[in-house]
């Protein structure tokens, strides 16, 4: 019985320790994100062309890709954003996928319905298209800043919603969220096990007294 209690207590302490280490890494994540944004601003190797009809010298912005997807009718059939027929540098493919997953988490139902409209309707609402995609890009940056713990989540002037910077930061945010979920489940499980052992110990003590 004492061994079970000790084991449950150790599990609880390990889970708490993991939580502390996870939170301690937040500052480093923020610093790395700033460095990635700086690298992006200085420029690097980017996709040379895109099937959506536009060439990019730097990583394409989420807003630009959404505009081109909508205008070309890529989204009419309800396909996932990361499945859209766009030409992305192979090394940026994972970043693109994570960026698109983030967009799908944050766009509103009305925005999604609009972007999935037939090309003819999109062509008649270009200004609205630009406003909606700009709002989505801004929302992605704000949400990432919030997740990274910034006091003011308002995007800084050098922050741009490119698939590279947003994709990198989104992946970190998703991993962080998953780790916190696992830690929370681990702590709760350890606490529950500890309570069960305590109850079993009390029952044994009562039985011995009787």
C-alpha positions as CSV (number, residue, x, y, z in Angstrom):
1,X,0.0,0.0,0.0
2,X,2.8,2.4,0.9
3,X,4.5,1.6,-2.4
4,X,1.4,2.4,-4.4
5,X,1.0,5.7,-2.5
6,X,4.6,6.6,-3.2
7,X,4.3,5.7,-6.9
8,X,1.2,7.8,-7.3
9,X,2.8,10.7,-5.5
10,X,5.9,10.4,-7.7
11,X,3.7,10.5,-10.8
12,X,2.0,13.6,-9.6
13,X,5.4,15.3,-8.9
14,X,6.7,14.4,-12.4
15,X,3.6,15.8,-14.1
16,X,4.0,19.0,-12.1
17,X,7.7,19.2,-13.0
18,X,6.8,18.8,-16.7
19,X,4.3,21.6,-16.5
20,X,7.0,23.9,-15.0
21,X,9.5,23.1,-17.7
22,X,6.9,23.7,-20.4
23,X,6.0,27.1,-19.1
24,X,9.7,28.0,-18.8
25,X,10.1,27.4,-22.5
26,X,7.6,30.1,-23.4
27,X,10.2,32.9,-23.3
28,X,12.5,31.0,-25.6
29,X,9.7,30.3,-28.1
30,X,8.9,34.0,-28.2
31,X,12.5,34.9,-28.9
32,X,12.8,32.3,-31.6
33,X,9.7,33.6,-33.3
34,X,11.2,37.1,-33.4
35,X,14.3,35.7,-35.0
36,X,12.3,33.9,-37.6
37,X,10.4,37.1,-38.4
38,X,13.7,38.9,-38.8
39,X,15.0,36.2,-41.2
40,X,11.9,36.5,-43.2
41,X,12.2,40.3,-43.5
42,X,15.8,39.9,-44.7
43,X,14.6,37.5,-47.4
44,X,15.6,33.9,-48.2
45,X,15.0,31.3,-50.9
46,X,11.3,31.3,-51.8
47,X,9.0,29.5,-54.2
48,X,9.7,30.6,-57.8
49,X,6.2,30.2,-59.1
50,X,2.7,29.2,-58.1
51,X,0.0,27.3,-59.9
52,X,-2.5,29.9,-58.7
53,X,-0.9,32.3,-61.3
54,X,1.5,34.4,-59.3
55,X,5.3,34.4,-58.8
56,X,6.8,35.1,-55.4
57,X,10.3,36.3,-54.7
58,X,9.7,35.8,-51.0
59,X,7.4,33.5,-49.0
60,X,3.8,34.2,-50.1
61,X,1.5,35.9,-47.7
62,X,-1.5,34.0,-46.4
63,X,-3.7,36.8,-47.6
64,X,-2.3,36.6,-51.2
65,X,-2.8,32.8,-51.3
66,X,-6.4,33.0,-50.1
67,X,-7.2,35.7,-52.7
68,X,-5.8,33.5,-55.5
69,X,-7.4,30.3,-54.2
70,X,-10.8,32.1,-54.1
71,X,-10.4,33.7,-57.5
72,X,-9.4,30.4,-59.1
73,X,-12.3,28.5,-57.6
74,X,-9.9,26.2,-55.7
75,X,-12.1,26.2,-52.6
76,X,-15.6,25.8,-54.2
77,X,-15.7,22.0,-53.7
78,X,-15.1,22.3,-49.9
79,X,-11.5,21.0,-50.0
80,X,-9.2,21.7,-47.1
81,X,-7.0,24.8,-47.5
82,X,-3.7,22.8,-47.4
83,X,-5.1,20.5,-50.2
84,X,-5.5,23.5,-52.6
85,X,-3.5,23.2,-55.8
86,X,-0.8,25.7,-55.1
87,X,2.9,25.4,-55.9
88,X,4.9,25.7,-52.7
89,X,8.6,25.2,-52.2
90,X,8.9,21.6,-50.9
91,X,10.9,22.7,-47.8
92,X,8.0,25.1,-46.9
93,X,5.2,22.6,-47.4
94,X,4.9,21.7,-43.7
95,X,4.8,25.4,-42.8
96,X,2.1,26.0,-45.4
97,X,0.0,23.1,-44.0
98,X,0.3,24.5,-40.4
99,X,-0.5,28.0,-41.6
100,X,-3.6,26.8,-43.4
101,X,-4.7,24.7,-40.4
102,X,-4.5,27.9,-38.3
103,X,-6.6,29.8,-40.8
104,X,-9.3,27.1,-40.7
105,X,-9.3,27.4,-36.9
106,X,-9.8,31.2,-37.0
107,X,-11.9,32.1,-40.0
108,X,-15.6,32.7,-39.4
109,X,-18.3,30.6,-41.0
110,X,-19.3,33.7,-43.1
111,X,-15.7,34.2,-44.3
112,X,-15.4,30.5,-45.2
113,X,-18.6,30.6,-47.2
114,X,-17.5,33.7,-49.0
115,X,-14.1,32.3,-49.9
116,X,-15.8,29.1,-51.2
117,X,-18.0,31.1,-53.5
118,X,-17.9,30.4,-57.3
119,X,-15.2,32.5,-59.2
120,X,-17.9,34.5,-60.9
121,X,-19.2,35.8,-57.6
122,X,-15.7,36.4,-56.3
123,X,-14.8,38.4,-59.4
124,X,-17.7,40.8,-58.6
125,X,-16.6,41.3,-55.0
126,X,-12.8,41.8,-55.2
127,X,-12.8,44.6,-52.6
128,X,-14.7,42.5,-50.1
129,X,-12.3,39.6,-50.9
130,X,-9.3,41.8,-50.0
131,X,-10.9,43.0,-46.8
132,X,-11.8,39.5,-45.6
133,X,-8.4,38.0,-46.4
134,X,-6.7,40.9,-44.7
135,X,-8.8,40.4,-41.6
136,X,-8.0,36.7,-41.5
137,X,-4.2,37.4,-41.8
138,X,-4.4,40.0,-39.0
139,X,-6.4,37.5,-36.9
140,X,-3.7,34.9,-37.3
141,X,-1.0,37.2,-36.1
142,X,-3.0,38.4,-33.1
143,X,-3.9,34.9,-32.0
144,X,-0.3,33.7,-32.3
145,X,0.9,36.7,-30.3
146,X,-1.8,35.9,-27.6
147,X,-0.7,32.2,-27.5
148,X,3.0,33.3,-27.1
149,X,2.0,35.4,-24.1
150,X,2.7,38.9,-25.4
151,X,1.2,41.7,-23.3
152,X,0.0,43.5,-26.4
153,X,-1.1,41.0,-29.1
154,X,-1.4,43.7,-31.7
155,X,0.9,42.8,-34.6
156,X,4.2,44.8,-34.8
157,X,5.0,46.6,-38.1
158,X,7.5,43.9,-39.1
159,X,5.2,41.0,-38.5
160,X,3.7,39.7,-41.8
161,X,1.3,36.8,-42.3
162,X,3.6,34.8,-44.5
163,X,3.2,31.1,-44.7
164,X,6.8,30.7,-43.4
165,X,6.6,32.7,-40.2
166,X,3.0,31.9,-39.4
167,X,3.6,28.2,-40.2
168,X,6.6,28.0,-37.9
169,X,4.8,29.8,-35.1
170,X,1.6,27.9,-35.6
171,X,3.4,24.5,-35.4
172,X,5.0,25.6,-32.1
173,X,1.6,26.7,-30.8
174,X,0.0,23.4,-31.7
175,X,2.7,21.4,-30.1
176,X,2.6,23.6,-27.0
177,X,-1.2,23.1,-26.8
178,X,-0.9,19.3,-27.2
179,X,1.9,19.1,-24.5
180,X,-0.2,21.1,-22.1
181,X,-3.2,18.8,-22.7
182,X,-1.0,15.8,-22.1
183,X,0.4,17.4,-18.9
184,X,-3.0,18.3,-17.7
185,X,-4.3,14.8,-18.3
186,X,-1.2,13.4,-16.6
187,X,-1.6,15.6,-13.5
188,X,-5.3,14.8,-13.3
189,X,-4.6,11.1,-13.7
190,X,-1.9,11.1,-11.0
191,X,-4.2,13.0,-8.6
192,X,-7.0,10.6,-9.2
193,X,-4.7,7.6,-8.6
194,X,-3.4,9.3,-5.5
195,X,-7.0,9.7,-4.2
196,X,-7.8,6.1,-5.0
197,X,-4.7,4.9,-3.1
198,X,-5.6,7.1,-0.1
199,X,-9.2,5.7,-0.1
200,X,-7.8,2.1,-0.2
201,X,-5.4,2.9,2.6
202,X,-8.2,4.3,4.7
203,X,-10.4,1.2,4.0
204,X,-7.5,-1.0,5.1
205,X,-7.1,1.0,8.3
206,X,-10.8,0.8,9.1
207,X,-10.7,-2.9,8.5
208,X,-7.8,-3.4,10.8
209,X,-9.5,-1.4,13.5
210,X,-12.7,-3.5,13.2
